[in-house]
Amino acid sequence: VKAMRATNAEVMVINGTINKDWIRQYGEDIHNVRELYISKDVRKIEPDMLAVLDNLTTIVVDEDNPYYDSRDNCNAVIDSQTNELIIGCQRTVIPAGIMGIGVYAFYGRSGLKSITIPYSISYISECAFEDCYNLVDVKMTSGIRHIGARAFAGCVSLMDVWVPEEITEVQEGAFESVNHITYDGTLEYDEWGAWIVG
């Protein structure tokens, strides 16, 4: 793993496989990283390894990378084969055509305040937005069918979320600590974790 860093540790350029080894070389400076650049040589990304990058504002993937992309200058890492958004940041705009949001994709992104989830998204994986404590607005569409466990847990600033009635599964604790959910569907919602559902 090669991760080059600027002297102020705000820029990270990754060449090779992303895993636990590169976290060690950054130490506490890992929380200062604002910009992430994925080279054309990166072949495997373990998204949970990037959950520690809680202050990310910019994400760019080399356009010659055959495995990942950041199409339409979306400020995210997209798995090119599955069309899953696997890493996002506070300035991410989810492009149309993305199929789902991966595990830990936005985990702990304290600067994320609002996100629009396009119709093409059919699932939001577990812990995808967990601990985005400044997230105040999520715009979902009726295309979503699955929301994973703890997907929005810890989003304490999220006051009201509309959940489409077409949804087929919401896993336990998906909305733990969310104040209010608007939902008119037929699923049982006792285990969702929100304070008020109705």
N, C-alpha and C positions, 0 to 999 in steps of 0.2 A: 504494500500500500504506500502510495506517495501522496502526501497532502502538503502542498506548498502554502505558506501563509505569509501575509504581509506583516510588517513589523508591529502594526497595531492590532493584529489578530482579528481584524474585522472582515477579511477576505479569505475564503477557503477555496482552493482549486484541488479537485480530486482526480487522480489518475489511478486506475486499478480497481480492486474490489473494496467496497465500503464495508467495514466491520469494526469490531471493538478496538482493534489495534490503533486506529487513527484517533479515537477519542482520548486515549492515554497520552498521546503526544501533544495534545492541546491543553490538557488539564483544565483549570478553571477558566481559561481564556475561551473555551468552547462556547460559553454563554455570550461572548462579545461578537461572535460571528454574525455579520449582517448580510454578506453576499456569498452565495454558493455557486461555483462553476463546476460542472461535470464534464470531463473531457470525453473525447471520442473513444477512449480506451476503456471506460468503465463498462463492465459487463454484468455485474451483480450488485444490487443495492439491497441492503437489509433495512427497510424503512424505520424500524424501531430504533436503529442506531442513530438516526437523525432526529429523533424526538428531542434530544438535548439542545437542538439549535432553536431555542425559544425566541430569539430576536431577529430571525431572518426577515429581510425585506426584499431581496432579489435572488432569483434562481434562474440560471441559464444552463442549458444543455448544449454541448457542441452539436451543430447541425449534421456532422458526419458520424454521430453515434448511432449504430444500427439497432440498439436495444431500447434507448430512452430518448425522449424529446421534450421540448418545451414549446410546442407549436403555438403559433399566433402570439408569441411573446407573453404567454399566460403566467409567467412567474411560478411555474410548477414543474415537477418531474412527472412525465407520463410514461408508463410502460407501453412502448410502441406496439407490442404484440397483443396485449390484452385491452388496451385503451383504458387502463385504470390509472387514475391520478394517485401517485404514491407519496409525493412530498409536496406540500404547499407552504405558503408563507402569508404574511399579512397583506401583501399586494396581489395575491393570486386572483385571477379571473378564470373561472373554469370554462374551458372552451366547449362548444356544442360538439356532440359526437363522443364524448367521454362516457364510458359505460358505468363506472363506479368510482367510489372514493375509498382508497385502501386503508388498512390498519395503520393507526398512528399518523395518518397523512398530515394533519394539522395539530397534532398533540401539543398542548402547552404553548401555542403561538399567542403570546400575551398581547401582541399588537393587532391581532385580527379582530375587527369590530363588526364587519358585515360580510355576508357571503350569499351569492345567488347560485342555486343549484339548478342547472338546466334540465330540461325534460328528458334528455338522453340518459341521465343518471338513473339506474334502476336500484342501486344499493349504496348504502353508507356503512362501511365496515366498523367493527368494534374499535372503540377508543379513537375514532377518526378526528373528533373535535374535542376530546376530553381535556379539561383544564384550560380551555380558551376563556379565561375568566373575564375578559373585556368584550367578548362577543355579545352584541346586543340585538343583532338582526340576522335571521336565517330565512331566506326565501326558498321554499321547497315547491316542487311541482308534482302533479299527479302521476308522473312517471316512476316515482320511487316506490319500490315494492318491499324492501328490506332495510331495517335499521338495526345495526349490531349492538351488542351489549356495551354499555357505557359510551356510546357514540358521542353524546353531548353532556356526559356527566361532568360536574364541576364548572359548567358554564353559568356561573352565578349571576351574571349580568343579563342573561337571556330571559326576558320577561314573558314573552308570548311567542309560541311557535305553532304554526298551522301544520298539522299532519294530515296528509291526504287520506280520504276514506278508502281509497283503492289499495292502500298498503296491505300486504299479506302477513308480514311478521315484524314485530318490534321486540327485541330481546331485552332481558332483564336489566334494569338500571340505565337504559338508554338515555333517559332524560333526568337522571338524579341531580337534584339541586336546581332544576329549571323551575321557574315560578309558575307558569301557566301554559297549558297546551290546549289548542282548539282542535277537537277531533270529533267527527260525527259518524265514524265507522262502527263496525260490529266486533272488533277485536277486544278482548279483555285488556284493560290497561292498568290494573292494580300494581303490577310489577315494573312499570315503566320508570317510576321514581320521581315524577313531577309532583309539585305541591297540589296543583289543581288541574283537572282534566275536564273539559266540557265545552 
